[in-house]
Amino acid sequence: MSRASSGVPRKRRTKKILKAVKGAKLERSKNLRRAKETLKRALAYSYRDRKVKKREFRSLWITRINAATRERGITYSRFIGGLKKNKIELSRDMLCRLAIEEPKAFDALVDIAKSG
C-alpha cells in the first residue's frame, strides 16, 4: 500500500501561511519554515499591539487636553478634577475632539471646571 502525502490539505495549509507573510522580505516570504516563524511572531506582535494602541491613544488625548487647558490658564489635573466635582462624565477622546473641533464648547467646560 502506498503512503499518502496529504497532497491537497498540505498545499492548502502552505499557501495559507505563505499568503499571510506575503509582504515579508527574502526567505521569510518563500521558505515555509521561515514563513511560519515570521507569522507566529507577527501574530504575537499584533495581539500585543492591539492593547498598546489603546494605551498610546489615551496618552495622546491627555497630552492634547493638557495643551488646550494650559492655553486657557488651568492644568489638566485641575480641569479633570473640576469636571468630576461637577459630575460631568466625558471620555478623554470626546474632550480631545471638543478641544480641537469645538473650542467654544471646550471653553465652557473649562469655565465650569474652574468654578467647581
C-alpha positions, 0 to 999 in steps of 0.5 A, spaced: 500 500 500 502 506 498 503 512 503 499 518 502 502 525 502 496 529 504 497 532 497 491 537 497 490 539 505 498 540 505 498 545 499 492 548 502 495 549 509 502 552 505 499 557 501 495 559 507 501 561 511 505 563 505 499 568 503 499 571 510 507 573 510 506 575 503 509 582 504 515 579 508 522 580 505 527 574 502 526 567 505 521 569 510 516 570 504 518 563 500 521 558 505 515 555 509 519 554 515 521 561 515 514 563 513 511 560 519 516 563 524 515 570 521 507 569 522 507 566 529 511 572 531 507 577 527 501 574 530 504 575 537 506 582 535 499 584 533 495 581 539 500 585 543 499 591 539 492 591 539 492 593 547 498 598 546 494 602 541 489 603 546 494 605 551 498 610 546 491 613 544 489 615 551 496 618 552 495 622 546 488 625 548 491 627 555 497 630 552 492 634 547 487 636 553 493 638 557 495 643 551 488 646 550 487 647 558 494 650 559 492 655 553 486 657 557 490 658 564 488 651 568 492 644 568 489 638 566 489 635 573 485 641 575 480 641 569 479 633 570 478 634 577 473 640 576 469 636 571 468 630 576 466 635 582 461 637 577 459 630 575 460 631 568 462 624 565 466 625 558 471 620 555 478 623 554 477 622 546 470 626 546 474 632 550 480 631 545 475 632 539 471 638 543 478 641 544 480 641 537 473 641 533 469 645 538 473 650 542 467 654 544 464 648 547 471 646 550 471 653 553 465 652 557 467 646 560 473 649 562 469 655 565 465 650 569 471 646 571 474 652 574 468 654 578 467 647 581 
